[in-house]
Amino acid sequence: MSDVLAVADHRRGEVRDVSFEIVRAGRELAADLGGDLHLAVIAGDVDAFADRLSLAGVDTIHTVDAGAEFNHDLYAGATAALFEELAPTALLMPNSVNGLDYAPAVANRLDLPLVADAVGLSYDGGLEATREMYGSKVATTVAVSEEPFAVTVRGGEWAAAEDAADVAVEPFDYAFDEATSGARVQGFQEVGAGDVDIADAEFLVSVGRGIEEEENLELIEGSSRRPARRCPPRAPSSTTAGSRRTGRSASPGSR
């Protein structure tokens, strides 16, 4: 079927922002494919998470009520099992700490080509995924002709889906015994953020040794309060072919 299965992301009882963004990315891709968008919610308070993620554009939410937090074996196994049940064309996973943990394992288990860290997706007879390279100085287009396929989606690249809707929620029965799992969450340690959390900053200003003294930082702080100017367009993009299974880029004739 020409459907999309996307996997939501949560941590310590909170739905992560990328979950709302992956709904937008999944809805747009499902429209290109002419299919439905299915959203998987795995572990934790799945009913509460499903309620928050009942958004316009989602056709069905599938909940896996097992475990309290992220577990590699649970996510890899449940995602693969749900994929096999639904048989979608596309599998979208977040390019988050959790997603980077289980996405390669799922792609390997299902024998799917995997494109990692996508910042744009389109489909017209085949997937075209935009990725950034060399510190985001170069945008590349990875063409994937094989189906089905898997993609990890970078957070912050799609507008978050916001409009609530009445979405069907279907529990998915997946047998998981955490006691026999080789992976366990032992706890969480937040990275010290200092006075400012740069993840929430509107923009960042970097200075080098030329600033010399700490008191000279006032010069930079003053400039950062001036009205922002439009940035120049990105560098020209290049088109490459998606590698089988790994999703790595390869230029024609490079072998």
C-alpha positions as CSV (number, residue, x, y, z in Angstrom):
1,M,0.0,0.0,0.0
2,S,1.1,3.6,-0.6
3,D,0.9,4.5,3.1
4,V,3.4,6.1,5.5
5,L,4.2,4.8,8.9
6,A,5.8,7.4,11.2
7,V,7.0,6.8,14.8
8,A,6.5,9.4,17.5
9,D,9.2,10.4,20.0
10,H,8.8,11.0,23.7
11,R,11.0,11.2,26.8
12,R,10.3,11.3,30.5
13,G,6.5,11.7,30.0
14,E,6.7,14.5,27.4
15,V,6.0,14.2,23.7
16,R,9.0,15.6,21.9
17,D,8.7,18.5,19.3
18,V,9.9,16.3,16.5
19,S,6.8,14.1,16.9
20,F,4.6,17.0,15.7
21,E,7.0,17.8,12.9
22,I,7.1,14.2,11.7
23,V,3.4,14.3,11.4
24,R,3.7,17.2,9.0
25,A,6.4,15.5,7.0
26,G,4.5,12.2,7.0
27,R,1.3,13.9,5.9
28,E,3.0,15.6,3.0
29,L,4.7,12.4,1.9
30,A,1.5,10.5,2.2
31,A,-0.2,13.0,0.0
32,D,2.5,12.5,-2.7
33,L,2.1,8.8,-2.4
34,G,-1.7,8.9,-2.4
35,G,-2.0,7.0,0.8
36,D,-2.7,7.2,4.5
37,L,-0.6,8.4,7.4
38,H,-0.2,5.9,10.3
39,L,1.5,7.1,13.6
40,A,3.0,4.7,16.0
41,V,3.2,5.6,19.7
42,I,5.4,3.1,21.6
43,A,5.8,2.8,25.4
44,G,5.0,5.3,28.2
45,D,1.5,6.7,28.7
46,V,0.4,5.8,25.2
47,D,-3.2,7.0,25.8
48,A,-2.1,10.4,26.8
49,F,0.4,10.6,24.0
50,A,-2.2,9.5,21.5
51,D,-4.5,12.2,22.7
52,R,-1.9,14.9,22.2
53,L,-1.0,13.5,18.7
54,S,-4.6,13.3,17.5
55,L,-3.8,15.8,14.7
56,A,-5.3,16.7,11.4
57,G,-3.6,14.6,8.7
58,V,-3.1,11.5,10.8
59,D,-5.4,8.7,9.7
60,T,-4.7,6.1,12.5
61,I,-2.7,6.0,15.7
62,H,-1.3,2.7,16.7
63,T,-0.3,2.3,20.4
64,V,2.1,-0.2,21.8
65,D,1.5,-0.3,25.6
66,A,4.7,-1.8,26.8
67,G,7.4,-0.3,29.0
68,A,7.6,3.1,30.6
69,E,10.5,4.6,28.6
70,F,12.6,4.1,25.6
71,N,14.1,0.6,25.1
72,H,16.1,-0.3,22.0
73,D,14.7,-3.8,21.8
74,L,11.1,-2.7,22.3
75,Y,11.2,0.1,19.7
76,A,13.1,-1.9,17.1
77,G,10.9,-4.9,17.5
78,A,7.6,-3.1,17.7
79,T,8.3,-0.8,14.8
80,A,9.4,-3.7,12.6
81,A,6.3,-5.8,13.6
82,L,3.9,-2.9,12.9
83,F,5.6,-2.2,9.6
84,E,5.1,-5.8,8.6
85,E,1.5,-5.6,9.7
86,L,0.7,-2.4,7.7
87,A,3.0,-2.9,4.8
88,P,3.5,0.8,4.1
89,T,5.7,2.3,1.3
90,A,7.5,4.7,3.7
91,L,8.8,4.4,7.3
92,L,9.6,7.7,9.0
93,M,11.6,7.8,12.3
94,P,12.9,10.8,14.1
95,N,16.6,11.7,13.8
96,S,16.7,12.1,17.5
97,V,18.9,10.4,20.2
98,N,16.3,7.6,20.4
99,G,15.7,7.4,16.7
100,L,19.4,7.1,15.8
101,D,19.5,4.2,18.3
102,Y,16.8,2.0,16.7
103,A,16.3,3.2,13.1
104,P,19.4,1.4,11.7
105,A,18.4,-1.8,13.4
106,V,14.8,-1.6,12.0
107,A,16.1,-0.9,8.5
108,N,18.5,-3.8,8.7
109,R,15.8,-6.1,10.1
110,L,13.3,-5.2,7.4
111,D,16.0,-5.0,4.6
112,L,15.1,-1.4,3.8
113,P,17.2,1.3,2.2
114,L,17.7,4.0,4.9
115,V,18.2,7.7,4.3
116,A,19.4,9.4,7.5
117,D,18.9,13.0,8.7
118,A,16.6,14.2,5.9
119,V,15.6,17.9,5.8
120,G,13.2,17.6,2.9
121,L,11.2,14.9,1.3
122,S,9.3,14.6,-2.0
123,Y,7.9,11.7,-4.1
124,D,7.2,11.6,-7.8
125,G,7.7,8.0,-9.0
126,G,10.5,7.6,-6.4
127,L,11.7,9.2,-3.2
128,E,13.9,12.3,-3.3
129,A,15.3,13.2,0.1
130,T,17.3,16.4,0.8
131,R,20.2,16.1,3.1
132,E,22.8,18.7,4.2
133,M,26.6,18.1,4.2
134,Y,29.8,19.9,5.1
135,G,28.3,21.7,8.1
136,S,25.1,22.4,6.2
137,K,27.0,24.3,3.5
138,V,25.9,21.9,0.7
139,A,22.4,20.5,0.1
140,T,22.3,17.1,-1.7
141,T,19.4,15.2,-3.1
142,V,19.4,11.5,-2.5
143,A,17.3,9.6,-5.0
144,V,15.8,6.3,-3.8
145,S,14.1,4.1,-6.4
146,E,13.6,1.1,-4.3
147,E,10.4,0.6,-2.2
148,P,9.6,0.4,0.6
149,F,12.2,2.7,2.2
150,A,13.0,4.2,5.6
151,V,14.0,7.7,6.5
152,T,15.1,9.5,9.7
153,V,13.7,13.1,9.8
154,R,15.7,16.0,11.3
155,G,13.9,18.0,13.9
156,G,13.2,21.7,13.3
157,E,12.9,21.3,9.5
158,W,9.1,21.0,9.2
159,A,6.5,23.2,10.8
160,A,4.8,21.4,13.7
161,A,1.3,20.0,13.1
162,E,-1.1,21.8,15.4
163,D,-4.7,21.3,14.4
164,A,-6.4,18.8,16.7
165,A,-8.6,16.1,15.1
166,D,-10.6,13.0,15.9
167,V,-8.2,10.2,15.0
168,A,-8.9,6.5,15.3
169,V,-6.6,4.9,18.0
170,E,-5.9,1.2,17.6
171,P,-3.9,-0.8,20.2
172,F,-1.2,-3.0,18.6
173,D,-0.5,-6.2,20.4
174,Y,3.3,-6.7,20.7
175,A,4.7,-9.2,23.1
176,F,7.7,-7.7,25.0
177,D,9.4,-8.9,28.1
178,E,11.6,-6.2,29.5
179,A,13.2,-8.7,31.9
180,T,14.7,-10.6,29.1
181,S,15.7,-7.6,27.0
182,G,19.4,-6.9,26.7
183,A,18.8,-3.2,26.7
184,R,17.6,-1.2,29.7
185,V,17.3,2.5,30.6
186,Q,19.2,3.0,33.8
187,G,18.3,6.7,34.2
188,F,18.6,10.1,32.7
189,Q,21.2,12.8,33.1
190,E,20.4,16.2,31.6
191,V,23.3,18.1,30.1
192,G,24.0,21.3,32.0
193,A,22.5,24.2,30.1
194,G,24.0,27.1,32.0
195,D,22.1,30.4,31.9
196,V,20.7,29.9,28.4
197,D,19.5,26.7,26.7
198,I,20.8,27.1,23.1
199,A,18.2,24.7,21.9
200,D,15.6,27.4,22.5
201,A,17.6,30.3,21.2
202,E,16.2,32.2,18.2
203,F,19.8,32.5,16.8
204,L,23.3,32.0,18.0
205,V,26.4,34.3,17.8
206,S,29.9,32.8,17.8
207,V,33.0,34.8,18.7
208,G,36.7,33.9,18.4
209,R,39.9,34.8,20.2
210,G,39.9,38.2,18.5
211,I,37.4,39.4,21.1
212,E,40.4,39.3,23.5
213,E,38.8,40.4,26.8
214,E,35.5,39.3,28.3
215,E,34.3,42.9,28.6
216,N,34.4,43.2,24.8
217,L,31.5,40.8,24.6
218,E,29.3,43.8,25.1
219,L,30.1,44.8,21.5
220,I,28.7,41.5,20.3
221,E,25.7,41.6,22.6
222,G,24.8,45.1,21.2
223,S,25.0,43.9,17.6
224,S,22.9,40.8,18.3
225,R,20.0,43.1,19.3
226,R,19.9,44.9,16.0
227,P,17.2,43.9,13.4
228,A,18.2,40.7,11.6
229,R,18.9,40.8,7.9
230,R,18.0,38.1,5.5
231,C,20.6,35.5,5.0
232,P,21.9,34.7,1.5
233,P,20.5,31.6,-0.3
234,R,22.1,28.2,0.3
235,A,24.8,26.9,-1.9
236,P,23.7,25.1,-5.1
237,S,22.5,21.6,-4.4
238,S,23.8,18.5,-6.1
239,T,22.0,15.3,-6.9
240,T,23.3,11.9,-5.9
241,A,22.0,8.4,-5.9
242,G,20.9,6.7,-2.7
243,S,23.0,3.7,-1.7
244,R,21.3,0.4,-1.1
245,R,20.5,-0.2,2.5
246,T,22.8,2.4,4.0
247,G,21.3,5.4,2.3
248,R,24.8,6.9,1.7
249,S,25.3,9.2,-1.2
250,A,27.4,8.1,-4.1
251,S,28.4,10.1,-7.2
252,P,28.0,8.4,-10.6
253,G,31.2,6.8,-11.7
254,S,32.7,7.0,-8.2
255,R,33.3,3.3,-7.9
